[in-house]
């Protein structure tokens, strides 16, 4: 099934417009800029993070496709304008301007699925100050959330190796965030999801069989297993830890035969229980029956089960909460603006100067990744001005929106494959779960003081 775009589906869970996915000060800044005559100055905003979450060695760009949908759907319709007028948030001049809002600028960014590091210009938004400033909150909310989930998923998939991962976190987060989390997890390396909305919207493969409630519904466990097999076939997955695991495994094989697809373990000492269940299945002649484990797994728990006879992992809470880091601390900063509204006016680098680690670097930036002779990444190079000849074919930013039109939509599987390739090109230490610094240093060149 091909991946689909939310904008094409018109799903009832979508709000009519993304225009209010913003903070009030974006609109009050717009009003003041319109009055001051500076709203139409050509401007460049960039998304970046000053640091990775503590202990993380790389970040993962996710949410780009959702950003493109959000920008297209950023419209101030009559209901939205009525709300702003009723609350007195902005004046009539600003409301008139918002009524005709359509982003007409350009957006460049790291392609979705790519890895990033501190200072990487993950997204560059160019246009008038007025049209760009309004997009700050919605862009950051999408990229911060989705990139955090994708980074956790990437670490988990690296720890899992060739064993598939099932995303099962819908019940542990907001119902709409769950769909975005499933999409981000798929980019990071998960194989399937239990969330049907994610399957419907993005074409992600879905899985699911039964919970403990189904076993408890029946008078005896055997009846539950028989009912599930009669309905779903012998290749189904039976949950075997409702009562006694050993007895449940024995019953499962008696009912389904050696063709039983899998058993799922959701509690207890997973390492010990998995070994016991594997031994028991083999003794019962069910050597091809797989073992799936769930139960509050994270990347560390998955790594600890590497030597266990486990065939797949189901992950929920730790995934949808970013495994301890639910945001990436990305910011959206004005880095250059024209001296006047004249479209021919040159861009002037601008940057915030402050203490406390919140300084930023002005100027419209490019980014490239330096590789060694074996094709392994050595450094993230970020600069202003001309790109050095030796890095010309290593540039990372691609055009996403040109003149207000999206030019870079792609299937989700292509994004997933890109991440796999990008992670493989990092030094081997990138996949270590121990705390450490970013696996690549960020080098700045041609940067004006």
C-alpha positions as CSV (number, residue, x, y, z in Angstrom):
1,X,0.0,0.0,0.0
2,X,1.6,3.3,-1.0
3,X,2.2,6.0,1.6
4,X,-0.4,8.8,1.7
5,X,-0.4,12.4,2.6
6,X,-2.7,13.7,5.3
7,X,-3.6,16.7,3.1
8,X,-5.0,14.3,0.5
9,X,-7.2,12.4,2.8
10,X,-9.3,15.1,4.5
11,X,-9.5,12.9,7.7
12,X,-12.1,14.0,10.3
13,X,-9.4,14.0,13.0
14,X,-7.7,16.9,11.3
15,X,-8.6,20.5,12.2
16,X,-9.7,22.7,9.3
17,X,-6.6,24.8,9.5
18,X,-3.2,24.8,11.1
19,X,-3.1,28.6,11.4
20,X,-3.8,28.6,15.2
21,X,-1.1,26.0,15.9
22,X,0.9,29.1,16.9
23,X,1.7,31.4,19.8
24,X,-0.1,34.7,20.2
25,X,3.1,36.7,20.0
26,X,3.7,35.6,16.4
27,X,0.5,37.6,15.5
28,X,1.3,40.6,17.7
29,X,4.8,40.8,16.1
30,X,3.1,40.7,12.7
31,X,0.8,43.5,13.7
32,X,3.6,45.7,14.9
33,X,5.8,45.0,11.9
34,X,2.9,45.9,9.5
35,X,2.5,49.2,11.3
36,X,6.2,49.9,11.3
37,X,6.6,49.1,7.6
38,X,9.1,46.2,8.2
39,X,6.8,43.3,7.7
40,X,7.8,42.8,4.0
41,X,11.5,42.8,4.6
42,X,13.0,39.7,3.0
43,X,14.1,37.4,5.9
44,X,15.8,34.1,6.6
45,X,14.9,31.9,9.6
46,X,16.7,28.7,10.5
47,X,15.8,25.7,12.7
48,X,18.7,24.2,14.7
49,X,19.5,22.9,18.1
50,X,22.4,24.1,20.2
51,X,23.0,20.7,21.7
52,X,21.7,17.1,21.5
53,X,19.9,15.6,24.5
54,X,22.3,14.5,27.1
55,X,24.2,11.4,26.2
56,X,22.8,11.2,22.6
57,X,25.4,10.8,19.8
58,X,23.2,11.9,16.9
59,X,19.8,13.3,16.1
60,X,17.3,12.1,13.4
61,X,15.3,14.6,11.3
62,X,11.7,13.5,11.3
63,X,8.4,15.4,10.7
64,X,9.4,17.1,7.5
65,X,6.6,15.7,5.5
66,X,4.1,16.8,8.2
67,X,5.6,20.3,8.1
68,X,4.9,20.5,4.4
69,X,1.3,19.5,5.0
70,X,1.0,22.1,7.8
71,X,2.5,24.9,5.7
72,X,0.0,24.1,2.9
73,X,-2.9,24.1,5.3
74,X,-1.8,27.3,7.1
75,X,-4.9,29.4,6.2
76,X,-6.9,31.9,8.2
77,X,-10.5,31.0,7.3
78,X,-13.6,32.9,8.5
79,X,-13.9,30.9,11.7
80,X,-10.3,31.5,12.7
81,X,-10.5,35.2,11.8
82,X,-13.7,35.5,13.8
83,X,-12.0,34.0,16.8
84,X,-9.1,36.5,16.5
85,X,-11.5,39.4,16.1
86,X,-13.7,38.4,19.0
87,X,-10.7,38.1,21.4
88,X,-9.2,41.3,20.1
89,X,-5.9,39.6,19.5
90,X,-4.9,41.8,16.5
91,X,-6.4,44.8,14.8
92,X,-8.5,44.9,11.6
93,X,-5.5,45.8,9.4
94,X,-3.8,42.6,10.5
95,X,-6.9,40.6,10.1
96,X,-7.3,41.8,6.5
97,X,-3.7,40.8,5.9
98,X,-4.2,37.3,7.4
99,X,-7.3,36.7,5.4
100,X,-5.1,36.5,2.3
101,X,-2.2,34.6,3.9
102,X,-0.5,32.0,1.7
103,X,3.1,31.2,2.2
104,X,4.9,32.2,-1.0
105,X,8.5,31.8,0.0
106,X,11.1,29.0,-0.1
107,X,12.0,26.3,2.4
108,X,15.2,24.2,2.3
109,X,16.1,21.6,4.8
110,X,17.9,18.4,5.7
111,X,16.0,15.6,3.9
112,X,13.7,13.7,6.3
113,X,15.5,10.6,7.8
114,X,18.9,12.3,7.7
115,X,21.0,12.5,10.9
116,X,22.0,15.9,12.4
117,X,24.2,17.4,15.1
118,X,24.4,20.6,17.2
119,X,24.3,23.7,15.0
120,X,23.0,21.8,11.9
121,X,20.7,24.2,9.9
122,X,17.9,21.6,9.8
123,X,15.4,23.9,8.0
124,X,15.8,27.3,6.3
125,X,12.6,29.3,5.7
126,X,12.9,32.3,3.4
127,X,10.4,35.0,2.5
128,X,9.0,38.1,3.9
129,X,9.3,38.5,7.7
130,X,5.5,38.5,8.0
131,X,5.0,35.2,6.2
132,X,7.9,33.4,7.8
133,X,7.4,34.5,11.4
134,X,3.9,33.0,11.6
135,X,5.3,29.4,10.9
136,X,7.7,29.3,13.9
137,X,5.5,27.4,16.4
138,X,3.9,24.9,14.1
139,X,7.3,24.0,12.5
140,X,9.0,23.6,15.9
141,X,6.2,21.6,17.4
142,X,6.3,19.1,14.6
143,X,10.0,18.8,14.2
144,X,10.8,18.7,18.0
145,X,8.2,15.9,18.6
146,X,8.8,13.8,15.6
147,X,12.6,14.0,15.7
148,X,12.6,13.0,19.4
149,X,10.6,9.9,18.7
150,X,12.6,9.0,15.6
151,X,15.9,9.3,17.6
152,X,14.6,7.0,20.3
153,X,13.3,4.6,17.6
154,X,16.7,4.7,15.8
155,X,18.5,3.7,19.0
156,X,16.0,0.9,19.7
157,X,16.3,-0.5,16.1
158,X,20.1,-0.4,16.3
159,X,19.9,-2.3,19.6
160,X,17.4,-4.8,18.1
161,X,19.6,-5.6,15.1
162,X,17.8,-7.8,12.7
163,X,14.8,-8.4,15.0
164,X,11.7,-6.4,14.1
165,X,10.2,-3.8,16.3
166,X,6.4,-3.2,16.8
167,X,5.2,0.3,17.8
168,X,2.6,-0.1,20.5
169,X,2.5,3.4,22.2
170,X,-0.9,4.8,21.1
171,X,-2.4,4.4,24.6
172,X,0.5,6.2,26.3
173,X,0.2,9.6,24.5
174,X,-2.3,12.0,23.0
175,X,-4.5,10.3,20.3
176,X,-3.2,12.6,17.5
177,X,0.4,12.5,18.8
178,X,0.2,8.7,18.6
179,X,-0.2,8.8,14.9
180,X,2.8,11.2,14.4
181,X,4.8,9.0,16.8
182,X,4.1,5.9,14.8
183,X,5.2,7.7,11.6
184,X,8.4,8.8,13.3
185,X,9.0,5.4,14.7
186,X,8.7,3.8,11.3
187,X,11.3,6.3,10.0
188,X,13.6,5.3,12.9
189,X,13.5,1.6,12.0
190,X,10.3,0.1,13.5
191,X,8.6,-2.4,11.2
192,X,5.0,-2.2,12.2
193,X,2.4,-0.4,14.4
194,X,-0.6,-1.3,16.3
195,X,-2.2,2.0,15.6
196,X,-4.8,1.7,12.8
197,X,-4.9,5.5,12.2
198,X,-1.2,5.5,11.4
199,X,-1.7,2.5,9.1
200,X,-4.6,4.3,7.3
201,X,-2.9,7.6,7.0
202,X,0.6,6.6,6.2
203,X,0.5,3.1,4.9
204,X,2.5,1.7,7.8
205,X,2.0,-2.1,8.2
206,X,-0.3,-2.8,11.2
207,X,-0.4,-5.8,13.5
208,X,-2.3,-7.0,16.6
209,X,-4.0,-10.0,18.0
210,X,-5.3,-10.1,21.6
211,X,-4.8,-8.7,25.1
212,X,-5.2,-10.3,28.6
213,X,-8.8,-9.2,28.6
214,X,-9.6,-11.8,25.9
215,X,-8.2,-14.6,28.0
216,X,-10.0,-13.4,31.1
217,X,-13.2,-13.3,29.1
218,X,-13.2,-17.0,28.8
219,X,-13.8,-19.6,31.6
220,X,-10.4,-21.3,30.9
221,X,-7.4,-20.3,29.0
222,X,-7.8,-23.1,26.5
223,X,-11.1,-21.8,25.4
224,X,-9.5,-18.3,24.7
225,X,-6.7,-19.8,22.7
226,X,-9.2,-22.0,20.7
227,X,-11.4,-19.0,20.0
228,X,-8.5,-16.9,18.7
229,X,-7.1,-19.7,16.6
230,X,-10.5,-20.4,15.1
231,X,-10.8,-16.8,14.2
232,X,-7.2,-15.8,13.2
233,X,-5.6,-19.1,12.2
234,X,-2.7,-21.1,13.6
235,X,-0.2,-18.4,12.6
236,X,-1.6,-16.0,15.2
237,X,0.3,-14.8,18.3
238,X,-1.0,-16.1,21.6
239,X,-0.4,-14.2,24.8
240,X,0.9,-16.7,27.4
241,X,1.5,-14.8,30.6
242,X,-2.0,-14.3,31.9
243,X,-1.7,-17.1,34.5
244,X,1.1,-19.7,34.4
245,X,3.5,-19.3,31.4
246,X,4.6,-22.9,31.2
247,X,1.1,-24.2,31.3
248,X,-0.1,-21.6,28.8
249,X,2.7,-22.6,26.3
250,X,1.8,-26.2,26.7
251,X,-1.9,-25.5,26.1
252,X,-1.1,-23.2,23.1
253,X,0.8,-25.9,21.3
254,X,-1.8,-28.5,22.1
255,X,-4.5,-26.3,20.6
256,X,-2.6,-24.8,17.6
257,X,-0.1,-27.5,16.9
258,X,3.5,-26.9,15.9
259,X,2.3,-24.4,13.3
260,X,1.6,-21.8,16.0
261,X,2.9,-18.5,14.8
262,X,4.2,-16.9,18.0
263,X,3.7,-16.5,21.7
264,X,3.9,-13.1,23.5
265,X,5.4,-12.5,26.9
266,X,4.4,-9.3,28.6
267,X,5.7,-9.6,32.2
268,X,8.3,-11.1,34.4
269,X,12.1,-11.6,34.0
270,X,12.0,-11.5,30.2
271,X,15.5,-12.9,29.7
272,X,14.9,-15.9,31.9
273,X,11.3,-16.5,30.7
274,X,12.3,-16.3,27.1
275,X,14.9,-19.0,27.5
276,X,12.5,-21.2,29.3
277,X,9.8,-20.7,26.7
278,X,12.1,-21.4,23.8
279,X,13.3,-24.6,25.4
280,X,9.7,-25.7,26.1
281,X,8.6,-24.8,22.5
282,X,11.4,-26.8,21.0
283,X,10.6,-29.8,23.2
284,X,7.0,-29.6,22.2
285,X,8.0,-29.7,18.5
286,X,7.2,-26.0,17.9
287,X,10.7,-25.0,16.8
288,X,9.4,-22.4,14.3
289,X,7.1,-20.7,16.8
290,X,8.4,-17.2,17.4
291,X,8.7,-15.4,20.8
292,X,7.6,-11.8,21.0
293,X,8.4,-9.8,24.2
294,X,6.8,-6.6,25.4
295,X,6.6,-4.8,28.8
296,X,8.0,-1.3,29.1
297,X,11.0,-1.9,26.9
298,X,13.5,0.7,26.0
299,X,16.8,0.6,24.0
300,X,18.7,-0.6,27.1
301,X,16.3,-3.4,27.8
302,X,16.3,-4.4,24.1
303,X,20.1,-4.6,24.2
304,X,20.1,-6.7,27.3
305,X,17.9,-9.2,25.5
306,X,20.3,-9.6,22.6
307,X,21.4,-13.0,23.7
308,X,17.9,-14.2,24.5
309,X,15.9,-16.4,22.0
310,X,13.6,-13.5,21.2
311,X,12.3,-12.9,17.7
312,X,10.6,-9.5,18.0
313,X,10.0,-6.6,20.4
314,X,6.9,-4.5,21.1
315,X,7.6,-1.0,22.5
316,X,5.2,1.6,23.8
317,X,5.7,4.1,26.6
318,X,9.4,4.6,26.2
319,X,9.1,5.1,22.5
320,X,6.3,7.7,22.4
321,X,8.0,9.7,25.2
322,X,11.4,9.8,23.4
323,X,13.0,7.3,25.8
324,X,13.6,10.1,28.4
325,X,14.0,12.9,25.9
326,X,10.6,14.0,24.5
327,X,11.9,17.1,22.7
328,X,15.0,18.0,20.8
329,X,15.2,21.7,22.0
330,X,15.1,22.9,18.4
331,X,14.7,26.7,17.9
332,X,13.6,28.9,15.0
333,X,15.8,32.0,14.7
334,X,16.0,34.9,12.4
335,X,19.6,34.8,11.0
336,X,19.4,37.3,8.1
337,X,17.1,40.1,6.9
338,X,17.1,42.8,4.3
339,X,17.7,46.4,5.1
340,X,14.4,47.5,3.5
341,X,11.4,46.1,1.8
342,X,13.1,46.6,-1.6
343,X,13.4,43.0,-3.0
344,X,16.8,44.0,-4.3
345,X,18.1,45.0,-0.8
346,X,21.0,42.8,0.4
347,X,20.6,40.5,3.3
348,X,22.3,41.5,6.6
349,X,23.3,38.7,9.0
350,X,21.6,39.1,12.5
351,X,22.0,37.1,15.6
352,X,20.9,37.1,19.3
353,X,23.7,37.9,21.7
354,X,23.2,36.7,25.2
355,X,24.7,34.7,28.1
356,X,23.6,31.3,29.3
357,X,24.4,29.4,26.2
358,X,21.6,30.9,24.0
359,X,23.8,32.7,21.5
360,X,23.3,32.0,17.8
361,X,25.3,32.6,14.6
362,X,24.0,35.0,12.0
363,X,23.9,34.5,8.3
364,X,22.2,32.3,5.8
365,X,23.9,28.9,6.2
366,X,24.7,25.8,4.2
367,X,25.8,22.4,5.6
368,X,27.9,19.6,4.3
369,X,29.2,16.4,5.7
370,X,32.9,15.6,5.4
371,X,33.7,11.9,4.8
372,X,37.0,10.0,5.1
373,X,38.5,7.9,2.3
374,X,36.2,4.9,3.3
375,X,33.1,7.0,3.1
376,X,32.6,7.3,6.9
377,X,31.4,10.6,8.1
378,X,34.1,12.8,9.8
379,X,32.5,16.1,10.6
380,X,29.4,18.3,10.1
381,X,30.5,21.4,8.4
382,X,28.3,24.5,8.7
383,X,29.1,27.8,6.9
384,X,28.1,31.0,5.3
385,X,29.2,32.3,2.0
386,X,30.7,30.2,-0.7
387,X,30.8,26.4,-0.2
388,X,34.4,25.0,-0.4
389,X,34.9,23.1,-3.6
390,X,35.8,19.9,-1.8
391,X,32.4,19.9,-0.1
392,X,30.2,21.0,-3.0
393,X,28.9,17.5,-3.6
394,X,28.4,16.8,0.1
395,X,25.8,19.4,0.8
396,X,22.9,18.4,3.0
397,X,20.1,20.9,2.4
398,X,17.6,20.2,-0.3
399,X,14.7,22.3,-1.6
400,X,11.4,21.5,0.0
401,X,9.2,24.4,-1.0
402,X,9.7,26.8,-4.0
403,X,7.7,29.9,-4.3
404,X,5.1,28.5,-1.9
405,X,4.7,25.2,-3.7
406,X,5.8,21.9,-2.2
407,X,8.5,20.3,-4.4
408,X,9.8,17.5,-2.3
409,X,7.1,15.1,-1.1
410,X,8.3,11.5,-1.0
411,X,7.1,8.0,0.1
412,X,7.7,7.2,3.8
413,X,9.6,4.1,2.8
414,X,12.2,6.3,1.0
415,X,12.6,8.3,4.2
416,X,13.1,5.2,6.2
417,X,15.7,3.9,3.8
418,X,17.5,7.2,3.9
419,X,17.8,7.0,7.7
420,X,19.2,3.5,7.5
421,X,21.8,4.6,5.1
422,X,22.7,7.8,7.0
423,X,23.2,5.9,10.2
424,X,25.3,3.3,8.5
425,X,27.7,6.1,7.3
426,X,28.4,7.3,10.8
427,X,31.3,6.0,12.9
428,X,30.6,2.7,14.7
429,X,30.5,4.5,18.0
430,X,27.3,6.2,17.0
431,X,25.3,3.1,17.9
432,X,26.8,2.7,21.4
433,X,24.2,3.2,24.1
434,X,26.6,4.4,26.7
435,X,26.5,8.2,27.2
436,X,28.8,10.2,25.1
437,X,29.4,13.3,23.0
438,X,28.0,13.8,19.5
439,X,29.7,11.3,17.2
440,X,30.6,14.1,14.8
441,X,32.0,17.5,15.6
442,X,30.4,20.5,14.1
443,X,32.9,22.8,12.3
444,X,32.0,26.4,11.4
445,X,33.5,28.1,8.4
446,X,33.2,31.5,6.7
447,X,31.2,32.7,9.7
448,X,31.1,36.5,10.2
449,X,31.6,37.6,13.8
